[in-house]
Amino acid sequence: MTETTQQDLIERGWAALPAEYRMPAQPPTLAEARAYCQRLTETHYENFHVASWFLPERLRPHFHSIYAYCRISDDLGDEVGDRDQSLALLDLWGRELDACYRGEARHPVFVALAATIRECDIPKEPFADLLVAFRQDQTVTRFATMEDVFAYCRYSANPVGRLVLYASGYRDAERFRLSDFTCTALQLANFWQDVKVDYQKDRIYFPQADLARFGVTEQTIADGRATPQFRQLMRYEVDHARQLFAQGMPLIGMVDRELALDLDLFSRGGLAILDAIERVDYDVLRARPAISSFGKGALLLRALLTKLLPRRQPSRAAA
């Protein structure tokens, strides 16, 4: 591909996204960059704004910069509407990540992220891994086995948990392992909640082996018919996700109080999605299952009450 063609793809890709995503003519100051990331976070992800109540103030700028990187990276892959344009933008974003690690950040996200990387000593790998997943989204829409789905989650979800741990001062293998269980479970919960939405994008995250095992065809999904076989498949996948959440739960007792509250809130939020799927008898094809306002309120109330109770701080010996 010629340089002119590549630049044309990038320009057309930017045109499909919010104007604020574009590369600025001049790099912003750190204060401006952090304000940009905070604004992007709080206007695009209301749950993060709520969860940030439980974070110590010193960590909030780091979480904002990490979220902003993840948000824009995801949108470059999912909101452009053209595979070649998305791939060109993701390649550009990857080059900007490389430049960030060389101390040459230009975009507000990377100016803020550079400070987070420096202060928290975060390696490039988890940031780069996310781009692997977003590139894969452009070409891979079916998965043969659950191991293939897990391999996708290793790039699409697990790096986020590891970035959160790095920012919070943890970098040991055991915490990473437990975090991976939770992040993969959250990704699966979102997959099973969004079967209908994903199919409209020509994506099916059910392993082909599981579809065959339960006698479910793609036509069943296309027709929006929750047959007995489809409900059995959904029950099986939901139960599997629950097991992964259970495997990751010990991490909550191995981190500082503030981070533990967030981990507990998001894990229980994922479990609440699975509960919502069960409440509609696994019919995710008719309407998207969602957590009720009461359910969200209960989760927040539980987190607030927990915050008021004393808790022994975990050892950082392994961090």
N, C-alpha and C positions, 0 to 999 in steps of 0.2 A: 504493500500500500504506500502510495506517495505521501510526502509530507503535506502537500496541499489537500489531498483527499482526507487525511487524518484530521487536519485542522478544520475542514468543512464539517466533518462528522461531529467534532467537539462543539463547534459553534451551534449547529442544529440541535445538539443534545442539550446544551445550556438553555436554549430558547424554550424547551419544554419544561423547565424547572423554575422554581422561584428565583427572581432576579438576585436576591441576596446570596444565593449559592455561588455566583460567579466569582472569578478571581479578581481582586481589586487591583487598581492601578498601582497603589502603594501599600506595603504591609502596614497593618494597624499597630498601635502600641499594645502592650500586654493588657492594660486596663480595658482598652477598646475591644480587644479580642475576647477577653473573658466576659465582658458585657454581651457581646454577640452570642457566645455559646450559652450563656444563661438565658438570654431571650429565646433562642432557638429551642432550648430544652423545655422551658416553661410554657411555650406556646404550641409545641408539637406533642408533648407527652405529659398529660395532666397527672398521671400516676407518679411520675418522677417528681413533680412539684410537691405532691403530698408526701412521698417517701422521704424527700430531702428534709422534711421537718425533723426527722430522727437522726440526721447526720450531723456530726460536729462541724462547725463553721469552716474549720481549716480544710475539710475534705470537699466541700461543695464545689469550689472552682474546678477541682480535678474531675469530679463526677460530671460536671457540666461539659468539660472539654471532651471527655471520653464519649459521653452521650452524643454530642454534636458530631463527632467523627463518625460514629456508628449510624446516626440518622442520615447524614448526607451520603455516606457510602451506600446505604441501603437504597436511598432514593435514586442515586445514579444508576443502580441496577434495575430498579423496579418501577420507576415513575416516568421514564423517558418514552417508552413505547416503541423503541426501535433497537433491535439487538446490536447492530453495528455501532450506533451512536452510544449506547450504554457501555459497550466494551471499550470504545475510544475514551470515554470519560473516566472509566475505572482505571485504564492504563495511565491517564493523566494524574488521577488521584494517587495512584501508586508511586508515580514519580515525585509527586509533592511530599508523600510520606518519606521517601528516600532523602529528599532535600531537607525535610524537617530534622532528620537524624544527622544531617551534615551541618546543621545550624543555619540553614538558608530558607526558613519558613516565610511564605508570602501570604497565604490565605489566613483569615482570622482563626479558623479552626486549628490550623497547624501552629500559629503563633502561640495560642493558648495551650495547645497540646505539648509544645516544646517545653514549656515551663513544667507541666505535669510530668513529662518523661524525665526531665532533669531532677525534679524534686523527689519523685517516687522511684527513680531508677527502673523504668519499665523498658524491657527489650522490645525490638521491632516486631518480633514474630506474631504475637496475638493480633496486632493491628493489620499486618500483612495477611494473616490467615483469613480474616473477615473478607478481604477482597477476593480471595480464592473462591469463597462461597458465592459471592455476588456475581463473579464471572461465570461460575458453574450454572447459576440460575438462567443464564442466557442460552444455554445449550442442552442442559439435562432437565428433563421434565418427568421422567419415570425412574423408578428404583427397583432393581430385581429382588433384593432381600432386605431385611431389617438391618443387616450389617452395613449395607450401602447407605441406608438412611442415617445410621449412626456416624458413618464416615462423613456424610454431609454436615451433620450437627457438630462434628469435631471442628469444622471451620465456620459454620454459621452461628453457633450459639455458645459453645464452650469458651471461645476466646473472650467473650464479654465477662463471664464470671471470673476468669483469670485476671482481666484488667482491673476489675473491682477489687480483687484480693491484692494485687500489686499496689494499687492506689492506697489501700488501707494498711499496707506494711507487711503483708504476708506473701511468702514466695516458696513454701515448702510443698513437696510432692503430694503429701496426704491431703492437705486442704484443696489443692488443685483437683485431685481425684474426686473428692466429694462434691466439689463445685461442678465438675463435669456432669455428674449424675443429675444434679438439680437443673443445670442449664439444658441438658438434653431433654429432661422431662418437661420443662417449660416449652421447649420448641415443639415437642410432640403434642402437648396440650393445645398449642396454637394451631398445629396442623389439623387435629381432629375437630377443633372448633370451626375451622375455615375450609372444610372439604369442598363446599359449594363454591366459595369465593375463589379458591385455588384452581378448581376445575375450569372456571371461566377464564383463567389465565393459561389454560392447557397444562396445568401441573397437578399431578397425583402423587401424594406422598405415601399412600399405602404401598407396602412392598408388593410387587407383582406376585410373589410366592404366597403372600397372605390372601390376596384376592382369589387366587386359584384354590387355595385351601378351603375357603369358605364359600366358594361358588359364586363369587361376585364379579361381574363384568364392568367394564367402563361404561357400557350402555346404561347400567343401573344408575350410575352416578349422573350421567347425562340426562336421564329421564327424571331424576329427582325422586326416585321411588325407594323408600326405606323398607326393602323386603326383609323377611325374617333372616335371610342369610346376611344381608347388610348389617342388620342390628347385631347379629352374633359377631361379625367382624369388628364392629365398633366396640362392643363390650370387651373383646379380646385386647384391642389396642389401648383402650382406656385403662384396663387392669394392668397392662404392662407399664404404662406411664406412671401409674400409682406406685408400682414397685420401685421405679427409678427415683421418684420423690422420696420414698422411704429410705432408700440407700444414701441419699444426699443429706438427709435431715441432721445427722450428727455434726455437720459443719456449723450449725447454728450455735452449738455449745463450745465451739473452738475459736470464736472470734470475739472482738470487743463488743460491748453492749450495744452501741449505736448501730454497728453493721449487722449484729445479730437480729435487731428489730427489722431491718430492711429485708434480710434474708428470709426471716420468718413470714413477713408480710407478702413477699413475692411468691414464696413456696405455697403458702396457703391460698394465694390468689390463683395459682396454677391448679391446685386441687379443687378450688371452687369452680373453675372452668369444667373440670371433669365431672363434678357434681351436677353442673347445669346440663351437661350432655346426658347424664343418667336420668335427669328429671324429665327430659323430653323423650325418654325411652330410646335413646341413641339415634333419633331421627334428626340428623344435622343437615339433611338435604332440603327440608321444607323451609327452615329458618335458622339463622345463626344463633346457637345458644349463647346466652350472655349472663353475667353475674348481675343479680338484681341490685337496685339501689340499697335495699336493706342489707343484702349480703356484703356489699362494699363497706357500708357503715359499720357492720359488725366486725369486719376485719380491721378497720381503723381503730375502733373502740378497743379491741383486744390489744392492738399495738400500743395505744396510748396508756392503757392500764399497766401493761408490762413495763413501759418506760418509767412508771412511778414506783415500781417495786425494786428493792435492792437486788443486786446480782453479783456474784463473785466474778472477778475479771479472769479470763483465761491466761495461761502462761504464753509468752511469746517466744519461748525457748526454741520452738521449731520454726519460727518465722525467719 
